[in-house]
């Protein structure tokens, strides 16, 4: 007799990544429940839905009762993200969850140049400290967001120098996550780095965007001072501006240049390159 498939909970299912994972699991017939702040926005997949937020331990624990494997999509960037993640992980422990599959970030470390990767390290360490089984998906920057880096004048600006970026398509991360969640026991204790098939400079990225869009895109290598000053014109908080700029400085220092084969090993299919992604998105 086959062992019963663990019940999986998917968070962030109203978003692009969580929603894609939920759809793939539904297609594969995996028993799941969907968690979100606003359940009315959840995809209709014939699965149970629960309202829950990362910052409300009591409600989150109730929503997670009976769940064995939790797919935890990292929360939106905020000054409170570390605290909210810890609260939600504690709710999972209280509810009896056995295994957390967490979407972290490439190079997560307490001293990562990309400031938000430090949040992910904090969450990883807190999950480890609970004694729960874990799988960490350390995603590189998404290919999906690169077109938004282009200014109205057709220029990408940032202090990335000639550093390289192994950006990954969000759809490839979803495929890898779904494969793990179909057989989570096979991936306990694993840390995967999810990247695209090549590491590109921003000059090369600009060239690809030019070819695909038909509009000229170029790259200007700002100094750190120029980057901070240009972004200070927005209404964003200082921590957010630092995070934006550190995306580029982390690339300049080689912290997003590793090309990993984990997506192909997990799914049997190579990840999309940036040009193919842009052509078919």
BAFI-3210 file (N, C-alpha, C; in Angstrom, 3 decimals, decimal comma, padded with zeros to 6 digits):
// residues 281
n [1|2|3|4|5|6|7|8|9|10|11|12|13|14|15|16|17|18|19|20|21|22|23|24|25|26|27|28|29|30|31|32|33|34|35|36|37|38|39|40|41|42|43|44|45|46|47|48|49|50|51|52|53|54|55|56|57|58|59|60|61|62|63|64|65|66|67|68|69|70|71|72|73|74|75|76|77|78|79|80|81|82|83|84|85|86|87|88|89|90|91|92|93|94|95|96|97|98|99|100|101|102|103|104|105|106|107|108|109|110|111|112|113|114|115|116|117|118|119|120|121|122|123|124|125|126|127|128|129|130|131|132|133|134|135|136|137|138|139|140|141|142|143|144|145|146|147|148|149|150|151|152|153|154|155|156|157|158|159|160|161|162|163|164|165|166|167|168|169|170|171|172|173|174|175|176|177|178|179|180|181|182|183|184|185|186|187|188|189|190|191|192|193|194|195|196|197|198|199|200|201|202|203|204|205|206|207|208|209|210|211|212|213|214|215|216|217|218|219|220|221|222|223|224|225|226|227|228|229|230|231|232|233|234|235|236|237|238|239|240|241|242|243|244|245|246|247|248|249|250|251|252|253|254|255|256|257|258|259|260|261|262|263|264|265|266|267|268|269|270|271|272|273|274|275|276|277|278|279|280|281]
n.u [000,845|000,594|002,269|000,522|000,191|001,751|-000,058|000,051|000,684|000,342|001,688|001,199|-000,336|-001,849|-000,068|002,469|004,466|003,641|001,041|001,573|002,911|000,867|-000,977|000,478|000,772|-001,896|-002,448|-000,854|-002,166|-001,697|-002,471|-003,499|-003,621|-004,515|-003,070|-003,595|-003,594|-005,839|-008,396|-010,271|-008,943|-007,600|-006,559|-009,003|-009,003|-010,252|-009,440|-008,964|-009,129|-007,515|-007,504|-004,723|-002,002|001,472|002,222|000,418|000,291|-001,550|-003,826|-002,485|-001,444|-003,800|-004,651|-002,747|-003,024|-002,858|-001,333|001,478|003,686|005,015|004,960|006,652|006,498|008,582|007,879|006,635|009,007|009,982|010,519|009,886|010,096|011,826|010,957|008,227|008,464|009,691|007,625|005,666|006,934|007,151|004,432|003,953|005,419|003,962|001,568|002,192|003,472|005,758|007,787|009,407|009,475|011,250|011,369|014,202|017,100|019,672|022,957|022,384|023,235|024,639|026,189|025,711|026,085|023,883|021,323|018,799|019,122|020,122|017,923|016,773|018,692|018,436|015,861|016,250|018,056|016,421|014,451|016,041|016,715|014,440|014,277|012,703|012,233|013,724|013,839|015,643|015,208|017,259|016,880|018,010|017,990|014,937|014,333|012,021|011,675|013,568|013,024|011,752|013,771|014,623|014,848|012,704|014,029|015,255|017,480|019,349|020,292|022,796|025,140|026,621|028,840|030,988|029,978|028,378|025,146|023,088|020,319|017,008|014,102|010,901|008,975|010,510|011,515|009,104|008,457|010,525|010,043|007,482|008,059|009,655|007,753|006,034|007,278|008,350|009,914|012,172|013,839|014,622|016,535|018,047|019,687|019,063|020,311|018,884|019,055|019,349|020,515|022,849|025,272|025,054|026,344|025,251|025,467|025,228|022,667|021,195|021,610|020,199|017,588|017,230|017,268|015,018|012,866|012,971|013,449|015,947|018,074|020,280|023,127|024,129|026,796|026,484|028,016|028,196|027,373|025,972|023,905|022,534|021,760|020,111|017,982|017,001|015,248|012,817|009,909|010,608|011,610|014,702|015,926|014,853|015,832|018,564|018,483|017,703|019,943|021,949|021,374|022,626|025,311|025,918|025,886|028,042|030,088|030,143|028,289|025,981|026,583|026,998|026,309|023,975|023,151|020,878|018,095|017,675|018,490|016,511|014,109|014,500|014,519|016,161|016,722|015,140|016,815|017,526|016,830|015,137|013,132|012,085|011,084|009,005|007,356]
n.v [-001,199|002,186|004,935|007,530|010,712|013,535|016,276|019,408|022,821|025,893|029,028|032,526|032,247|033,944|035,367|035,617|033,533|031,702|031,171|029,949|027,636|026,412|025,822|023,987|021,900|021,204|020,217|017,982|016,472|016,694|016,773|019,718|022,846|026,292|029,325|032,713|036,298|037,541|035,772|035,823|036,410|034,186|031,535|029,480|026,333|024,170|023,483|023,502|026,687|029,154|031,971|033,806|035,481|036,331|037,681|037,163|034,992|033,292|032,952|031,944|029,529|028,073|027,886|026,197|023,759|020,266|020,256|018,912|019,500|022,616|025,116|027,916|031,014|033,775|036,799|040,062|042,693|044,455|046,468|044,794|042,185|040,044|039,625|038,962|036,626|034,929|034,753|033,410|030,992|029,990|029,626|027,552|025,493|025,253|024,326|021,809|021,267|019,517|019,926|022,505|024,180|026,659|029,794|031,242|033,335|033,630|033,223|033,858|035,215|036,389|038,615|039,387|041,222|042,179|043,569|042,523|039,805|039,165|039,094|036,721|034,860|035,076|034,007|031,388|030,443|030,585|028,720|026,416|026,310|025,409|022,694|021,497|019,667|020,824|022,538|024,607|027,033|028,784|031,361|033,106|036,530|037,415|036,888|037,951|040,518|042,145|043,754|045,919|047,368|049,141|052,511|055,336|056,542|054,534|053,484|051,408|051,885|051,610|050,558|048,178|047,525|045,434|043,119|039,870|038,347|035,695|035,440|034,092|032,526|033,052|031,094|028,783|028,468|027,910|025,449|023,843|024,006|022,830|020,219|019,373|019,512|017,519|015,237|015,586|014,386|013,431|015,553|016,627|018,630|019,794|022,333|024,314|026,051|028,222|029,136|030,867|029,677|030,982|033,502|036,933|040,153|043,538|045,071|043,078|042,161|044,441|044,450|042,139|042,844|044,930|043,598|041,921|043,630|045,581|048,193|050,534|049,747|050,584|050,410|052,143|052,577|053,458|055,313|054,452|056,644|058,179|056,402|056,215|058,865|059,327|057,630|058,622|060,559|059,453|058,473|056,512|054,653|054,905|052,399|050,858|052,085|051,600|048,826|048,527|049,652|047,972|045,639|045,936|046,388|043,983|042,328|043,436|042,563|039,896|038,197|037,149|035,581|032,868|029,973|027,540|024,059|023,082|023,381|021,927|019,421|018,907|018,979|017,864|019,372|021,938|025,283|028,342|030,627|034,171|035,526|033,686|033,514|036,151|036,259|034,482|035,016]
n.w [000,000|-000,897|000,627|002,268|000,762|002,121|003,593|002,114|002,686|001,045|000,985|000,187|-002,101|-003,617|-005,002|-007,635|-007,572|-005,466|-006,401|-008,879|-008,035|-006,551|-008,599|-010,142|-008,289|-007,961|-010,519|-010,399|-008,568|-005,835|-002,425|-000,921|000,884|000,710|001,740|002,585|002,950|001,927|001,096|-000,947|-003,238|-004,007|-006,238|-007,870|-007,162|-006,178|-003,637|-000,041|001,607|003,600|005,740|006,693|008,274|008,372|010,635|012,640|014,994|016,322|014,588|012,364|013,326|013,703|011,062|010,044|011,221|011,061|008,796|007,155|005,533|004,784|002,413|002,337|001,239|001,026|002,799|001,747|001,229|004,091|007,073|009,111|008,420|009,250|011,897|011,442|009,899|011,782|013,661|012,171|011,578|014,172|014,674|012,908|014,106|016,482|015,414|014,600|012,216|010,130|008,276|006,577|003,564|002,299|000,619|000,003|-000,502|-002,920|-001,783|000,854|003,936|007,038|006,595|004,004|000,963|-000,471|001,107|001,810|001,661|004,064|005,737|004,866|005,643|008,428|008,742|007,771|009,733|011,996|011,370|011,278|013,984|015,235|014,978|013,097|010,004|006,975|003,819|001,769|-000,695|-002,481|-004,277|-007,192|-008,355|-009,969|-013,419|-014,364|-013,306|-014,455|-016,808|-015,588|-014,505|-016,309|-017,114|-017,974|-019,989|-021,311|-020,098|-017,935|-014,693|-012,236|-009,673|-010,644|-012,065|-013,915|-013,035|-012,832|-013,365|-012,567|-013,275|-012,717|-014,103|-012,764|-013,179|-013,471|-010,908|-009,624|-010,808|-009,815|-007,057|-006,883|-007,688|-005,548|-003,484|-004,202|-003,339|-000,591|001,428|000,223|000,049|002,410|004,592|002,598|000,669|-001,970|-004,813|-007,007|-010,239|-013,421|-016,691|-017,379|-016,558|-016,709|-017,656|-016,971|-019,257|-021,191|-020,562|-021,176|-023,937|-024,701|-023,927|-025,705|-028,204|-027,973|-027,350|-029,284|-028,804|-027,962|-025,333|-022,748|-020,507|-017,635|-015,542|-012,457|-009,770|-006,266|-004,776|-006,664|-007,180|-004,717|-004,427|-006,698|-006,192|-003,874|-004,506|-004,667|-002,710|-001,007|001,929|003,814|004,323|002,287|-000,009|000,345|000,081|-002,615|-003,941|-003,011|-004,340|-006,799|-006,011|-004,818|-007,037|-008,410|-006,777|-007,256|-006,042|-007,092|-009,216|-009,541|-011,433|-011,226|-011,372|-010,214|-010,773|-013,152|-012,223|-010,342|-011,800|-014,292|-016,549|-018,304|-017,060|-018,206|-020,365|-020,279|-022,692|-024,005|-022,079|-022,126|-024,716|-024,667|-022,540]
ca.u [000,000|001,391|002,176|-000,320|000,903|001,578|-000,824|000,923|000,104|001,058|001,446|001,413|-000,948|-002,408|001,044|002,911|005,163|002,769|-000,056|002,082|003,166|-000,430|-001,557|001,243|000,424|-003,259|-002,340|-000,208|-003,031|-001,160|-003,390|-002,937|-004,490|-003,934|-003,114|-003,370|-004,247|-007,143|-008,754|-011,090|-008,058|-006,922|-007,020|-010,019|-008,419|-010,974|-008,694|-009,328|-008,432|-007,491|-006,960|-003,630|-000,912|002,692|002,405|-000,615|000,644|-002,720|-004,595|-001,640|-001,376|-005,068|-004,693|-001,751|-003,302|-003,006|-000,372|002,759|004,739|004,643|005,705|006,636|007,026|009,012|006,955|007,066|010,071|009,547|011,413|009,403|010,031|012,451|010,061|007,027|008,859|009,889|006,301|004,977|007,620|006,732|003,063|004,050|005,844|002,807|000,520|002,624|004,103|006,992|008,794|009,202|010,196|011,271|011,989|015,256|017,763|021,033|023,993|021,880|024,291|024,463|026,942|025,501|026,101|022,468|020,852|017,623|019,556|020,354|016,620|016,576|019,582|017,815|014,745|016,832|018,606|015,320|013,850|016,965|016,725|013,231|014,384|011,873|012,892|013,682|014,464|015,757|015,362|017,965|016,653|018,663|017,049|014,050|014,360|010,743|011,708|014,634|012,532|011,353|014,978|014,891|014,200|011,906|014,942|015,853|018,762|019,429|021,312|023,114|026,574|026,924|030,102|030,973|029,546|027,447|023,896|022,516|018,892|016,203|012,684|010,050|008,307|011,424|011,510|007,836|008,552|011,404|009,352|006,401|008,654|010,050|006,559|005,414|007,962|009,190|010,857|013,408|014,605|014,830|017,896|018,757|019,709|019,225|020,499|018,082|019,524|019,226|021,596|024,034|025,457|025,187|026,573|024,129|025,616|024,655|021,224|020,659|021,608|019,090|016,343|017,144|016,901|013,670|011,844|013,065|013,787|017,327|018,301|021,699|023,448|025,036|027,359|026,510|028,754|027,282|026,828|024,971|022,755|021,787|021,165|019,023|016,834|016,491|014,191|011,542|009,385|010,949|012,376|016,147|016,285|014,453|016,805|019,793|018,255|017,746|021,315|022,761|021,163|023,672|026,647|026,120|026,240|029,397|031,032|030,091|027,478|024,860|027,163|027,065|025,319|023,709|022,393|019,870|016,757|017,630|018,563|015,230|012,954|014,830|014,426|017,030|016,010|015,107|017,711|016,793|016,247|013,998|012,053|011,466|010,371|007,839|006,598]
ca.v [000,000|003,394|005,845|008,687|011,953|014,540|017,474|020,549|024,167|026,834|030,426|033,454|031,682|035,015|035,962|034,937|032,290|030,780|030,769|028,999|026,372|025,810|025,258|022,797|020,837|020,765|019,377|016,723|015,759|016,755|017,348|020,976|023,951|027,565|030,353|034,068|037,353|037,829|034,505|036,041|036,546|032,920|030,805|028,463|025,046|023,102|023,117|024,320|027,967|029,688|033,314|033,818|036,419|035,908|038,390|036,750|033,606|032,505|032,577|031,121|028,183|027,392|027,596|025,175|022,486|019,135|020,365|018,256|020,212|024,006|025,903|029,265|032,056|034,896|037,932|041,277|043,433|045,433|046,477|043,817|040,861|039,025|039,351|038,279|035,266|034,147|034,503|032,402|029,714|029,527|029,133|026,243|024,549|025,063|023,579|020,438|021,115|018,745|020,240|023,798|024,476|028,124|030,494|032,112|034,074|033,225|033,849|034,293|035,205|037,539|039,762|039,483|042,596|042,472|043,658|041,694|038,416|038,960|038,666|035,310|034,095|035,056|033,061|030,051|030,066|030,351|027,424|025,374|026,254|024,756|021,249|020,997|019,391|022,020|022,626|026,025|027,346|030,067|031,866|034,316|037,570|036,921|037,471|038,638|041,919|042,912|044,863|047,078|048,113|050,097|053,802|055,848|056,946|053,339|053,211|050,732|052,566|050,985|050,325|046,746|047,345|044,333|041,913|039,023|037,986|034,446|035,583|032,894|032,763|032,656|029,843|027,677|028,281|027,248|024,044|023,161|023,913|021,848|018,882|019,073|019,328|016,239|014,194|016,414|013,613|013,224|016,794|017,143|019,029|020,241|023,750|024,388|027,368|028,198|030,196|030,635|028,882|031,772|034,722|038,021|041,514|044,408|045,423|041,964|042,181|045,544|044,002|041,194|043,617|045,677|042,674|041,378|044,687|046,449|049,536|050,556|049,756|050,634|050,335|053,150|052,113|054,528|055,166|054,254|057,943|058,517|055,506|056,621|060,178|059,240|056,942|059,414|061,425|058,761|058,586|055,276|054,761|054,741|050,980|050,354|052,617|050,818|047,493|048,647|049,878|046,793|044,638|046,145|046,228|042,541|041,803|043,906|041,778|038,494|037,382|036,550|035,116|031,409|029,266|026,264|023,071|022,470|023,317|020,779|018,193|018,708|018,874|017,173|020,327|023,090|026,557|029,284|031,765|035,429|035,856|032,785|033,929|037,392|035,988|033,607|035,343]
ca.w [000,000|-001,006|001,753|001,988|000,474|003,172|003,255|001,878|002,710|000,184|001,335|-000,924|-003,304|-004,440|-005,731|-008,849|-007,288|-004,736|-007,272|-009,870|-007,341|-006,225|-009,824|-010,504|-007,344|-008,295|-011,718|-010,011|-007,637|-004,478|-001,441|-000,438|001,271|000,324|002,772|002,099|003,741|001,314|000,455|-002,142|-004,390|-004,254|-007,420|-007,590|-007,517|-005,487|-002,441|001,122|001,712|004,953|005,923|007,665|008,038|009,046|011,900|013,598|015,317|016,711|013,403|011,504|013,899|013,398|009,625|009,723|011,907|010,151|007,695|007,406|004,799|004,546|001,437|002,904|000,359|001,856|002,826|001,072|001,913|005,085|008,237|010,094|007,799|010,088|013,023|010,956|009,533|013,013|014,233|011,366|011,804|015,501|014,521|012,258|015,150|017,372|014,705|014,337|010,903|010,246|007,256|005,925|002,325|002,385|-000,503|000,503|-001,577|-003,247|-000,971|002,158|004,950|007,942|006,083|002,560|000,450|-000,711|002,494|002,076|001,816|005,499|006,273|004,543|006,518|009,749|008,710|007,679|011,037|012,933|011,017|011,756|015,446|015,740|014,861|011,999|008,738|006,140|002,498|001,425|-002,111|-002,558|-005,632|-007,664|-008,770|-011,023|-014,764|-014,562|-012,876|-015,113|-017,651|-014,767|-014,144|-017,388|-016,906|-019,087|-021,057|-021,896|-019,453|-016,634|-013,896|-010,964|-009,493|-010,769|-012,771|-014,886|-012,328|-013,573|-012,689|-013,078|-012,980|-012,951|-014,371|-011,638|-013,540|-013,207|-009,448|-009,299|-011,212|-008,872|-005,763|-006,989|-007,706|-004,173|-002,659|-004,557|-002,555|000,287|002,256|-000,539|-000,006|003,755|004,920|001,401|000,293|-003,425|-005,417|-008,233|-011,129|-014,844|-017,264|-017,670|-015,776|-017,666|-017,183|-017,321|-020,670|-021,960|-020,317|-021,978|-025,320|-024,874|-023,872|-026,960|-029,288|-027,809|-027,331|-030,451|-028,335|-027,476|-023,887|-022,425|-019,082|-017,095|-014,278|-011,467|-008,520|-005,135|-004,395|-007,667|-007,021|-003,528|-004,667|-007,674|-005,592|-002,751|-005,017|-004,457|-001,346|-000,308|003,169|003,618|004,261|000,981|-000,975|000,538|-000,481|-004,069|-004,382|-002,686|-005,384|-007,799|-005,446|-004,630|-008,357|-008,685|-005,985|-007,664|-005,155|-007,816|-010,478|-009,633|-012,249|-010,570|-012,134|-009,340|-011,387|-014,066|-011,430|-009,662|-012,702|-015,534|-017,658|-018,047|-016,853|-019,319|-020,436|-020,257|-023,992|-024,228|-021,182|-022,606|-025,957|-024,457|-021,338]
c.u [000,875|001,183|001,367|000,532|000,685|000,733|000,125|000,119|000,982|000,694|001,671|000,750|-001,692|-001,322|001,486|003,568|004,259|001,623|000,383|002,343|001,850|-001,066|-000,835|000,922|-000,977|-003,237|-001,747|-001,034|-002,530|-002,185|-002,770|-004,040|-003,755|-004,132|-002,833|-004,036|-005,658|-007,574|-009,579|-010,230|-007,344|-007,430|-008,016|-009,525|-009,120|-010,265|-009,157|-008,511|-008,578|-006,918|-005,883|-002,628|000,299|002,824|001,420|-000,437|-000,582|-003,505|-003,784|-001,567|-002,655|-005,129|-003,767|-001,993|-003,547|-002,058|000,927|003,923|004,241|005,558|005,558|007,319|007,397|008,072|007,512|008,125|009,474|010,543|011,064|009,471|010,678|011,522|008,830|007,336|009,027|008,546|005,588|005,627|007,230|005,301|003,060|004,470|004,671|001,741|000,916|003,168|005,440|008,129|008,440|010,094|010,117|011,964|012,934|015,873|019,205|022,042|023,526|022,968|024,108|025,181|026,798|025,502|024,678|021,766|019,677|017,969|019,869|019,054|016,431|017,477|018,977|016,675|015,258|017,327|017,498|014,631|014,743|016,868|015,514|013,331|013,486|012,757|012,764|014,253|014,484|015,999|015,982|017,913|017,578|017,583|016,215|014,283|013,121|010,806|012,700|014,114|012,152|012,558|015,281|014,135|013,429|012,762|015,655|017,182|018,551|020,569|021,529|024,585|026,947|028,240|029,985|030,592|028,480|026,288|023,303|021,014|018,101|014,762|011,858|009,351|009,200|011,541|010,240|007,886|009,407|010,715|008,258|006,956|009,085|008,829|005,794|006,029|008,901|010,217|012,196|014,329|014,850|016,306|018,697|018,642|020,013|019,421|019,856|018,443|019,126|020,448|022,875|024,063|025,830|025,563|025,348|024,263|024,999|023,135|020,569|020,598|020,473|017,756|016,149|016,671|015,454|012,606|011,836|013,356|015,183|017,375|019,807|021,886|024,434|025,484|027,490|027,569|027,729|026,608|025,737|023,710|021,901|021,076|019,972|017,781|016,251|015,390|012,818|011,090|009,731|011,755|013,849|016,534|015,946|015,421|018,123|019,656|018,339|019,184|022,179|022,505|022,298|025,069|026,952|026,506|027,676|030,440|030,919|029,176|026,218|025,315|027,176|025,950|025,178|022,921|021,237|018,489|016,661|017,702|017,217|014,103|013,220|014,804|015,328|016,212|016,081|016,227|016,889|016,127|015,036|012,827|011,323|010,655|009,057|006,998|005,189]
c.v [001,242|004,279|007,072|009,933|012,962|015,711|018,666|021,833|025,081|028,251|031,297|033,020|032,722|035,686|035,106|033,595|031,290|030,282|029,755|027,642|025,664|025,166|023,990|021,624|020,306|019,855|018,015|015,916|015,728|017,411|018,604|021,874|025,248|028,583|031,712|035,052|037,606|036,612|034,689|036,122|035,248|032,271|029,725|027,116|023,883|022,618|023,973|025,603|028,505|031,094|033,259|034,885|035,967|036,525|037,976|035,268|032,753|032,031|031,675|029,688|027,409|026,988|026,452|023,844|021,378|019,150|019,665|018,984|021,599|024,614|027,355|030,232|033,257|036,087|039,104|041,979|044,449|045,432|045,390|042,387|039,783|038,623|038,574|036,844|034,392|033,795|033,393|031,026|029,143|029,000|027,763|025,164|024,218|024,180|022,141|020,196|020,403|019,248|021,588|023,881|025,996|028,740|031,567|032,866|033,615|033,977|034,365|034,127|036,428|038,790|039,905|040,946|043,043|042,423|042,735|040,214|038,111|038,551|037,170|034,415|033,977|034,032|031,622|029,579|029,802|029,023|026,290|025,199|025,528|023,234|020,654|020,588|020,624|021,724|024,104|026,173|028,732|030,571|033,032|035,352|037,055|037,656|038,342|040,128|042,765|043,994|046,105|047,884|049,207|051,390|054,240|056,265|055,760|052,947|052,463|051,400|051,832|050,671|048,835|046,491|046,284|043,014|041,155|038,555|036,745|034,414|034,366|033,293|032,256|031,317|028,638|027,401|027,545|025,762|023,252|022,965|022,853|020,434|018,454|018,743|018,062|015,090|014,864|015,632|013,418|014,440|017,401|017,466|019,569|021,756|023,808|025,839|027,345|029,406|029,878|029,901|029,658|033,014|035,851|039,319|042,361|044,956|044,334|041,901|043,286|045,161|043,055|041,925|044,421|044,773|042,231|042,462|045,533|047,896|049,501|050,672|049,764|050,566|051,434|052,703|053,288|054,262|054,922|055,569|058,383|057,682|055,916|057,950|060,085|058,598|057,688|060,374|060,776|058,957|057,363|055,556|054,461|053,267|050,389|050,824|051,849|049,430|047,527|048,767|048,645|045,630|044,717|045,905|044,758|041,881|042,190|043,061|040,277|037,605|036,810|035,948|033,597|030,861|027,860|025,340|022,469|022,383|022,124|019,468|017,884|018,367|018,070|018,076|021,517|024,358|027,431|030,305|033,035|035,724|034,984|033,168|035,147|037,164|035,250|033,961|035,805]
c.w [000,000|000,215|001,361|001,785|001,602|002,690|003,195|002,023|001,885|000,614|000,094|-002,207|-004,141|-005,273|-006,894|-008,547|-006,583|-005,589|-008,304|-009,234|-007,027|-007,458|-010,251|-009,577|-007,620|-009,512|-011,400|-009,020|-006,213|-003,555|-000,853|000,108|000,982|001,439|002,147|003,033|003,235|000,495|-000,803|-003,393|-004,752|-005,536|-007,021|-008,091|-006,823|-004,244|-001,274|001,165|003,135|004,934|006,996|007,268|008,838|010,428|012,993|013,915|015,590|015,488|012,472|012,018|013,613|011,923|009,244|010,419|010,886|008,971|008,078|006,733|004,431|003,489|001,835|001,945|001,224|001,709|002,030|001,912|002,879|006,238|009,249|009,565|008,659|011,230|012,572|010,539|010,764|013,660|013,487|011,529|013,167|015,463|013,868|013,253|016,059|016,729|014,411|012,946|011,080|009,368|006,626|004,695|002,164|001,179|000,031|-000,672|-001,705|-002,377|000,365|003,215|005,832|007,460|004,577|002,127|000,141|000,639|002,786|002,178|003,278|006,190|006,061|005,404|007,915|009,800|008,618|009,052|012,050|012,635|011,509|013,270|016,019|015,753|013,787|010,821|007,854|004,763|002,143|-000,070|-002,205|-004,002|-005,933|-007,975|-009,942|-012,349|-014,987|-014,248|-013,661|-016,055|-016,846|-014,302|-015,166|-017,119|-018,134|-020,270|-021,695|-021,278|-018,138|-015,872|-012,572|-010,888|-009,520|-011,479|-013,855|-014,218|-013,109|-012,698|-013,348|-012,805|-013,440|-013,243|-013,192|-011,928|-013,292|-011,708|-009,028|-009,655|-010,229|-007,524|-005,805|-006,991|-006,304|-003,330|-003,026|-003,758|-001,565|001,104|001,552|-000,491|001,373|003,981|003,745|001,216|-001,198|-003,856|-006,792|-009,092|-012,569|-015,368|-017,553|-016,794|-016,736|-016,972|-017,550|-018,739|-021,547|-021,785|-021,141|-023,453|-025,613|-024,863|-025,149|-028,094|-029,185|-027,926|-028,596|-030,096|-027,723|-025,953|-023,666|-020,917|-018,719|-015,705|-013,308|-010,396|-007,409|-004,751|-005,376|-007,484|-005,826|-003,760|-005,618|-007,079|-004,399|-003,192|-004,886|-003,014|-000,499|000,956|002,900|003,503|002,891|-000,106|-000,869|-000,073|-002,000|-004,563|-004,134|-003,630|-006,393|-007,225|-005,161|-005,949|-008,695|-007,962|-006,231|-006,851|-005,806|-009,143|-010,627|-010,525|-011,679|-011,505|-011,357|-009,986|-012,327|-013,294|-010,766|-010,625|-013,965|-016,751|-017,351|-017,834|-018,100|-019,219|-020,528|-021,596|-024,288|-023,324|-021,729|-023,873|-025,727|-023,259|-021,700]
res [x|x|x|x|x|x|x|x|x|x|x|x|x|x|x|x|x|x|x|x|x|x|x|x|x|x|x|x|x|x|x|x|x|x|x|x|x|x|x|x|x|x|x|x|x|x|x|x|x|x|x|x|x|x|x|x|x|x|x|x|x|x|x|x|x|x|x|x|x|x|x|x|x|x|x|x|x|x|x|x|x|x|x|x|x|x|x|x|x|x|x|x|x|x|x|x|x|x|x|x|x|x|x|x|x|x|x|x|x|x|x|x|x|x|x|x|x|x|x|x|x|x|x|x|x|x|x|x|x|x|x|x|x|x|x|x|x|x|x|x|x|x|x|x|x|x|x|x|x|x|x|x|x|x|x|x|x|x|x|x|x|x|x|x|x|x|x|x|x|x|x|x|x|x|x|x|x|x|x|x|x|x|x|x|x|x|x|x|x|x|x|x|x|x|x|x|x|x|x|x|x|x|x|x|x|x|x|x|x|x|x|x|x|x|x|x|x|x|x|x|x|x|x|x|x|x|x|x|x|x|x|x|x|x|x|x|x|x|x|x|x|x|x|x|x|x|x|x|x|x|x|x|x|x|x|x|x|x|x|x|x|x|x|x|x|x|x|x|x|x|x|x|x|x|x|x|x|x|x|x|x]
***
